[in-house]
Amino acid sequence: MSRITTICISFLLLQALASVKCQVTECTRQQFLESSDYDKNFDTTVLEPTYPLKKQVRVPCRTGYTGFFKLICSETGWRTTGAPCQAKSCGHPGDAQFADFQLESGDDFVFASTVVYTCHKGYQMVSRSNRRRCMAEGWDGHIPTCEAVKCQSFTVDDNVQVSGDPEDGTYGNVIRFSCKSRNQILKGPTEIYCDESGEWSGNAPECKEVSCDTPQIAHGRVTDPPKVYRENEHLTFVCDNKYKFADERRPRCLKIGSEAVWSPTPQCILKQCKVNLPPIPGTTYSRYDKNMFSPGDRLTVTCVGDRWIVDMKTTEVVVTCNDDGNWDIRPECKDISCSEKRRDHYLHVFYMPWDGSKINSQASYYCKSGYSKPRGITYATCTRDGWMPERLCEGTTCIQPDFQHNEQITSVKKDEYINGESLTYQCIYPTETSPVTIMCDRGSWSGIKTCLELACVKPTIQNGFVIGPKDNTVYYSCNQNYKLFSKAWWGVARCSEGKWSTFQECIEITECGETPDISNGKVTSTDKQYATITCNEGYQTEINEITCDNGEWDLDERKYSNVCTRISEPCDPPPNVPNAVIEAPYQREYVSGSQVIYKCRDNYRLGNDKAIRCLNGLWEDRRISCTPFCNELEDNKLNVELSLRRGQYMNGETIDYKCAHAEEYEGTATCYEGKWNKTIECPGPPCVVPQQRPGLTTSPIISEVKSGGKLNVFCNYDYEIDGANEVECLDTGVWSPSFPTCTKTCAMPDIPQDLRLMTPVEGRRAKKGQKLKFECKKRGKFIQGNAEIECLESGDWSNQLPRCGDVGLCSAPPAIDFGDVMGSRTEYQEGMDNGLDMLDASNHAL
């Protein structure tokens, strides 16, 4: 009990103490500095150490910062109101021309932040400082200035044309150069520019005479000594083995654009065979992954449809690339076609089809007298085998048979037998056979029989023996101590038409028979003991004669291929010269010392060298070429002095001319690749403006128009133009289109109200030949006069306007050839008897 009382008293005492609080009587500066409301942007130097209760104090901001912040001293300490201090904003620092800027310090354009300006590429800073700092009063300094980098001025030679100002070059400026003379080229860059570092991208060029250096040619070499080539000089070079000229034209030093170059480029390319991809229609290849093939490569070419290769019956072939870079067979399929005309001894006329000679096309033909077309055949048809049928004409006569065996004609012999005529022949062997009679039937013999071949008697051979015959064949050999003339030890003979083929003789074993075969020459026996050796052209031998020694020629068989040796190495086929041929058949090899002569195609001319000679495996190093030449300049628009004409002109040669129809113009024509290049094109002759054409006016009013000029043509009010309103003078002196004319028109008449115009007319005037047709509007009224009038060439109407009346009137009767109208009037009333008689030319009534 006593313990519980003590605990309760202690609890009440603690509660009473907790309810007692201290009362604040002042606030201090130190309390604010230690509070969480303070930051370094406040200026607390103006604050008092202490402030009484309820005192309000505004805390200022440090320089460069702004804000409204107030402290209130309360019983619990400082209370705050307002916003803390923030850095002042300076706004955008300003853009500098040709420059960019970025913040170097700070997060925004506020107090104490710094921006740095950087000039663009090719520009430089000319201001003292490239920085601006945000101060309490705003941005310090000025916006920096960037100026373009300048390049140093330079001069050029007098013969150099300059485009641009080299005296005032700033970044990005470009200076271009060219030569004032067309006979010079630039040595150096065609243009330079001022770069970002203030330096020109290159040195100023010079203008020099057109020249080319000796080029380095891969897989080839220049045969001339190293030198500098002048304009239009040619380069001579050769290609290594297995390489060829990329262009067969001879390179020439030319000015092209602003440079001197070799044209065409001297280049050696590997000798390869080429196919076109995709192939021509109707041709397919076994490979489509490449179109260039090396020597030795093979390619299968297949022809599709009605096409062929090699011959018209072949549709597939394997072609091989040769060492010279050419296919052994051209890898292209051709359309099947037949020769222009079928050759047939019995043909009289053969007409080619209108669509050519393609497969399945048909041709009409006629046979000679005595011959006719085969039964059922009307036309010749083009097939893979040529024109069919094979025999277009069959004779109605027969020629004497060409008997091959032992037949003998017993009837009267004739070269030709008519249809139905017979011929009789007899077999010579066996003699007991009966005669055979055959008959000519539409050009063929009917009933013909073949006689047996003549039999041969079993032969004998001196100093030898024969076995057989069997199947008209015997075999033979020689007795001991004898041998056949050839190297064989037995022989064979066959019976043909009662005769044995040739037998070899048997000679003594000590005699020499057939002479040996040697390469590149031959051995000729002069008698049984000696034989002479003759070598082919280009070969020689150290042994001129061989002798017979105990039945053998004293020549070792192992030396047969070495008896005749080359005097020197042969040459491959001579080099290909574009636009030329060799006046001799093609050969695979040419012996040393042989010569070939080239000949150019039309309008091409050989240089000084026309022939080359093979010397020990190599052709003479002569640059043979066919150069195109120009004939006389034919142009009726210009004139060339007769003294300058010389028939032919070589490449690069020039002639001066004057324009025939504008003598104030002169030009120069240069011969190039067989054609004339003219500096100016002369105008053609002027076109004469036709005079005294009625109603026609031109604009402008002149008597002639130069070539290429145009002229406007007009017609007066009462005329109609016949042709175009504008014509052009061609360079031939002819108007295009033809010069127009003006045709008189007719004014539209005033039509009475009771007349109706049946023909529509546009405008108020009618053209020549135009007709107007009328009728009366009211019923019961009739046309009096011509119901139709025509506009004449004179501009007048053929008749007056008709009128409408109650009774129809006829105009005067028409004129009659070779007759007269008696008692005619201008008008006749409808139904009136005209009282006319028709008379003939003799004045007799008809």
Secondary structure by P-SEA (a helix, b strand, c coil): caaaaaaaaaaaaaaaaaabbbbbccccaaaaaaccccccccccccccccccccbbbbbbbcccccbbbbbbbcccccccccccbbbbbbccccccccbbbbbcccccccccbbbbbbbccccccccccccccccccccccccbbbbcbbbbbbccccccccccccccccccbbbbbbbccccccccccccccccccccccccbbbbcccccccccccccccccccccccccbbbbbcccccccccccccccccccccccccccccccccbbbbbcccccccccccccccccccccbbbbbbbccccccccccccbbbbbbcccccccccccccccccccccccccccccccccccccccbbbbbcccccccccccccbbbbccccccccccccccccccccccccccccccccccccccbbbbbbccccccccbbbbbbccccccccccccccccccccccccccccccccbbbcccccccccccccccbbbbbccccccbbbbbcccccccbbbbbcccccccccccbbbbbbccccccccccccccccccccccccccccccccbbbbccccccccccccccccccccccbbbbbbbccccccccccccccccccccccbbbbbbbbccccccccccccccccccccccbbbbbbbcccccccccccccccbbbbcbbbbcbbbbccccccccccccccccccccbbbbbbbcccccccccccccccccccccccbbbbbbbbcccccccccccccccccccccccbbbbbbbccccccccccccccccccccccccbbbbccbbbbcccccccccccccccccccccccccbbbbccccccc
